[in-house]
Structures are given as structure tokens and as C-alpha cells.
Amino acid sequence: MQNPTTPVLKDLVLIGGGHSHVAVLRRFAMRPLAGVRLTLICPEAYTPYSGMLPGLIAGHYDFDEAHIDLMRLCRFARARFIRAAVTGLDLENQKAVCAGRPPLPYDLLSINSGSTPDPAGVPGAEGRVIPVKPVSDFLARWEVLKRQVLERPGLRIGIIGGGAGGVEMALSAQFALGALRADRGAGAPSLHLVTSGPEILASHNARVRAAFDRILAARSIDLHTGFEVERVTDTGVEAGGRRLDLDVILWITGAGAPAWIRESGLATDEAGFVAVDRYLRSPSHPNVFAVGDAATMLHAPRPKSGVFAVRQGGPLADNLRHAAQQRPLRAYRPQKAFLGLISTGDKTAIASRGPWFAKGAWVWRAKDWIDRRFMARYNDLPDMQGEKLDSRESLPLPPEAQAALGDLAMRCGGCGAKVGARTLSDALRDLAPLPAPDILLGLDAPDDAALLLPPAGKALVQTVDSFRAMIDDPYLFGRIAANHSLGDIYAMGGEPRWALALATLPAGLAGKTGATLSQMMTGALEVLNEAGCSLVGGHTGEALELSLGFSVTGLIDPDRALRKAGAAPGEVLILTKPLGTGTIFAADMRAKAEARWVEAAIALALQSNREASRILHAHGATAATDVTGFGLAGHLFEMLQASGVHAEIDLEAVPALAGALATLAAGLVSSLQADNRQREETIAGAPSHSDDPRFALLFDPQTAGGLLASLPAAKAAACLQALHESGYADASLIGRAVASPAEPKRIRIV
């Protein structure tokens, strides 16, 4: 997280989670540079380590052992993680264009997005072959392929590519599928390794090639040399007058540059990869760097190999730091030869360096040790709890920035703390709030206040919510904050119509502040517009941290409003979303949460309660509330107290987000958890459950949590079915309302 006392002076944006960029993140984590905001843009939250991919396919490693958790690494590095696919560059305005979200501005840019096998020029290949990259797509297809092997004896599988990647894939697939056949008794597939050259592993010495020729033959993998695929058909591949019948084709040859790089305007080589000089910098755009498979070093071309990307990480980090500080860059001198450790599928490997050759299980053990040590640098991260944010290095504050910011410690309060009018207008210029005929004066004709015309016969329902950012992506935070603010309206069965925003941003340069505000409000406005709620005004000001809230006004039929009061004995209690966002986000702040957990928590916080509200109404709900900051126990107690009933709760039926019970068991809880646990006094027998993480889950504060409702027991099954069909997959019946017993405590665990 950016030090709130240090303004953002430069944005360093990393595109792609390749081997070089993970090194950059770790180096900036261990040696921060105050004034530089680091952002990683990547379409996936996990990045595979190429050295362990064959072992993953063979079954020697599981997913987590072979992948780096980018979200956790970014949190450790106090960097923003933006999960998005880059689709282009606006070099003139220095912005990275992303799919499905606003562009991200940069001052310095680095590209380490890799390459992909390039079957594009081969007729019939599109949609017929399975490229090995992106790896996340390939792994999903690999699981499908394993099922096909079980269902179709004698499946013919082709691996196109005779380099180290193709050879390792053929042997790893043969080992994994052989084990699968042994376990399930499936028919053996036939494997075919296809290469356009006269031999495999052309860049390695003759002893290495001969050894692999023998291994392929011993494993009954058919080798087809001199077969340059010219066409892919429904039945296989063709080359000249030769034809090879295949059912499945894995493509691992020909590195291709992403289209957005070729079309970016950056200087490229003939194949479309970013051209870079000896400093790993673009000769056409000196504030852009590129490494790994995405780049070609003009002074020293090298094969597309993860080995070089790993070695480039340190020099890239140094040069990005120097470029930010306007210091001289250091030339990168790549090694001429490298040690190749090529897996044979089973737990043996062959080592190759120049004319040297070695083979055996000990080579595998050495490779395994090297790979695990590399991964430990990025997955076994030190504890961040209580760590100071002060940096030993910082960017000098240029005179123009000093004039704009003054003394940060003496920033004004009151109206002097508002965001400047020019910054505000620039940031909001492209936003398009939903127009509505009942808005007489809104953002389209801004005045001192909005002027609204409610329809006759409707009551107004109003609420307000605001909180500080819990994630570093301002666009997603804006979406979550808006969705959270609508929850109270939906809980009462209302229709949100108008919203006022209250945003606070850390003091900074106008361009940086405006960009953050634009990202945040773009996300918020998308949610409000989808909900049919018009943004009619708001206020922006300075604070130490980013926060956003909304005052939302809705319309409701006063006779149909759902309140907390109304639950009756014998009715069931339904919760529409799982719990756990509080503990997951708390763990994420300490870099202790797995990316898949955080992504699930974000997805949950982005899920609207709109349809759930409609379904609960349609199935006769008698009382409802949304579960947010006070946790399930707190909001349930309020509903029970208002209704004059008690409740029995089945602890095992309370749904939990993936990872939530693990983080609670580890003591990773929200700062509000202790206050919420004061509601233990309302729960009968609480001490007997005090060590159960499911009990702790009852007090976990929720961001944009689900709805809690009571309804007649006879309608519960139909209501749950409708909720599940509408996307609330974890909606659950968690208990029932009961008449007030002699026991004074409102909640009893059963």
C-alpha cells in the first residue's frame, strides 16, 4: 500500500506477470521507492513457473507448487494488482488500454507478458489445436483431455514442436496418462511428437538428442521429423504429401507476439516483438521497457526461454528504479550459454550446457531443488503485520510538484480540503449518469443541490454507507462501494433511484488524484446505472486514505416494505450469500490470503442483492435485513429483537467463503471483529463454541453481504431453488425463528 504521507509522483505499470516482473515486485518490496506507485496488470491472479510446468502435467506438483500467487506478491510489494487483459497502448497519452475497464495511466511502463505458440498462419488451426499458452487455458483443456482418454480408448494425441517444451510435454503427458490408465483401466492413447526439423532439440548437443531419441522410443512415442505442418484438418495434420491422423493436437511451437504489441506503435522486430536496447528499453519510447518472450534484444538476440526472463529480472528492476530517479541506466549483458534441465516425464532429467551432458534421478532432484528454491522466494513471504511503510529511498519532489502540494503536513481542512474544480471536472468529464425524467436538476445541469420529483403514492427510502478502500484497484473498489450502498434499499424491497457520492482521496498531484477518482467513479457509476439509480451529485475531499460512500434514495410501496420486524415463530431463516469477506480482506492486507480466496470475496461483494430481494418478496418474506458491518450475529439480533422472537441457528448450515474458516482459525480477523463479538452475550452456550471458526464467522463484518430473511417454512424449498437458479449458489436455510423461551438470550446454536 502506498505510504499515505508520500504523494504519488510517478506511476510504474507492469504489464504481465512473467518471471522478470515477479522479481521486480519482490525487489521493490524489499527496497521500496517512495513516490512511485507500482501497478501490475495481468489477466490471471496466478502465474505459472515454466520450469515446473512439465512436472505439473506429469503430476509431480500440484497447482500451488507450480504457480506464483500474484495478488499476494503485489500486496507484499505494496503494489496495485489489476486483473485485466491489456488490449492496446495509448503511447501519446501514456495509458495502458484494458478490456472491460478504464485505461490505466503510466509514467514508466514495463512489458513482460510473454508469447504464445503461433499456429495462426496454419490453415485450419484456429479452434482445432490446443496452444500450451496461456497456461491457465491449457490446464483447463488438459483436464478435459484426461477425461477423454478415459472415455475413448486409443485416442491419438499429437504434440507439435520438437524443442525442449514439446519433448517435455510429450514425455510428461505420456507419464501422466500412463498413470491414469493404470488407475482406471483405460485404453492406451497413442502419442506423436511432430517437428519440422530433421531432429529434435536442435539447440542442444548430440548426446542430449540421442538420449531423448532413445527415451521417446522406449516410451512408444512416435517421432515424426521433417514434418512442417501446412494444414490442420478435422482428422489431423498435413505436410506436403504426408498426413498424420490425430484426434487431439497440442501446439507448442512458434512464438507469436500479441496483436496489441504489434499494433501499439512501439518499435518491434520483424515478428512483432518489442525491440529493446542494451538497457531493456524501447528505442522508440524511452519510458517503455520490455523483457522475456515479449521482447527482442537488438544487441544480443536470444531464444524465447524462461531462463533469460529470470536473469533479466534484477537488471530490469534496477533500471526501472534508476529511470524513475532519472539516474543513468545499466547495460544488461545476457549469458551466452545456459544450463538446460530437461525433464523426462518420470522423476529423472537430463542436463545440457554446451557440449556437457548428464542424466539421472540426481539431475531431477537438483532441478527440483532449484525450482522449489526459486518458488519459495515468491510464495513464502515474510509476515507483513506491523511492518512500517517508510522507505529508505524516495523520489525528489520537483519544484512544480512542491508548488502544487506545499507542505503535506499543513494541508487545509474544511472546504480547503476539497478536490480542485479543474481536477474534478477533468476526472468526471466522461462519466454518464443514468438520465431520468424525475431529475429536474442533476449532474447534467449542476446547481447547489439536486432537484428531484418523486412520483405520487410512493414513499422515499433513504440510506447512507461509506468506507475506506479494502482493495487497491480503484475501479473495482468503486463498484463494490456502490453495490454495498444499495444493499439497505434492496433489503426493504425498495427500488434505488438517486444517489449522492462522498469520495475522499489522498492529497497528490492533480493528474494522479484525477485518474484515481475517474477510475473509482467509473466503476461506481456502472453499478448505479445497472441498478437504475441516477447519480445526481456529491462531494470530493482530501483524506489520508481512499474512501467512497453514497447516500441512496429509493422508492417503495409503503404497504409492501420489508422491515426487520415481522418474523414469526415457525418461520425459517434464509441467508442469500456466504460469509467471510471481513476475514479474507483482513488476511489479504497482511499478504496471507490466497488469490483465489480474495477473488471469490471480491466477486461476492460485486454480486447485487437486487434479484435476491425480488425472490424473497415473491416467496412471502416477512422480515429482512442485509448482513454487513455488524456480522450475521449482530444483524440477526436486531431482526429478532424487532420481531419479538428468538432463533435457532444450525452452525454447520451457515455458508462460508472459500478460505474464510482457514483465515479465522489462523486469527486473521477484521479490526471490527472484537466489537462484533460482544454479541456473544446474546447467544446461549457461546463458550462451548468459542474455538470453532464457524462460530467466529457469525461475527465477521461483511462488505456488500447478502440478505437475511424470514419466511414461511412451506415456501423455503421453492425460494432456495429460485435463489440458486438466479446465481446465489450458496443461499442456505440457516435456522428458524422460535417463540421466546424462558432463556433470555435471543440466539441458540443447535
Secondary structure, DSSP 4 states (H G I P E B T S, - for coil): ---TTS---EEEEEES--HHHHHHHHHHHHS-EETEEEEEEES-SEEE-GGGHHHHHHTSS-HHHHEEEHHHHHHHTT-EEEE--EEEEETTTTEEEETTS--EE-SEEEE----EE--TTSTT-TTTSEES-SHHHHHHHHHHHHHHHHHSTT-EEEEE--SHHHHHHHHHHHHHHHHHHHHH-PPPPEEEEE-SSSSS-TTS-HHHHHHHHHHHHHTTEEEE-S----EEETTEEEETTEEEE-SEEEE--SEE--HHHHTSSS-B-TTSPEEE-TTSB-SS-TTEEE-GGGEEETTS---S-HHHHHHHHHHHHHHHHHHHTT---------S---EEEE-SSS-EEEEETTEEEEEHHHHHHHHHHHHHHHHHHHSPPP-TT-----SEE----HHHHHHH--GGG---GGGGBPPHHHHHHHHTT--PPP-TTEEESTTS--SS-EE-PPTT-EEEEEEEEEE-SSS-HHHHHHHHHHHHHHHHHHTT-EEEEEEEEEEE----HHHHHHHHHHHHHHHHHHHHHTT-EEEEEEEEE-SS-EEEEEEEEEE-TTT---STT--TT-EEEESS-B-HHHHHHHHHTT-S-HHHHHHHHHHHHS-SHHHHHHHHHTT--EEEE--TTHHHHHHHHHHHHHT-EEEE-GGGS-B-TTHHHHHHTT---TTHHHHGGGGGGEETGGGGTT-HHHHHTT---SS--EEEEE-GGGHHHHHHHHHHTT-TT-EEEEEEE---S---SEEE-
